[in-house]
Amino acid sequence: MIIFYHKKTGKVFATIDGRVHSEHNMKCEISDGTPKEDIGRMIIGWEEKKGKRIEHNIDKFEQLQKFENNDPKETPLNYKIEKNNLIKK
């Protein structure tokens, strides 16, 4: 999963679902009108890069599984990001 958030507020505003992300996914940029320099992204899972898998935030994999369970209380939009941690609002 790639989670896009405002760097200043930590508010999550969009995600790209999945556990393994291609180079194309990694290049994606999503904005809600916020200047590019104020958009952060957190990757949970793996990046597929020229046949090699690179791990990102695997310590948050349990949280990713909760997001995938389709529980409306456990979606990335119910969280914010502070210092590379997911904090429930």
Helices and strands as residue ranges (DSSP letters): E 2-6, E 12-16, E 20-21, H 23-27, G 36-38, E 39-43, E 45-49, E 52-56, G 58-60, H 61-68, G 76-78, E 79-82, E 85-88
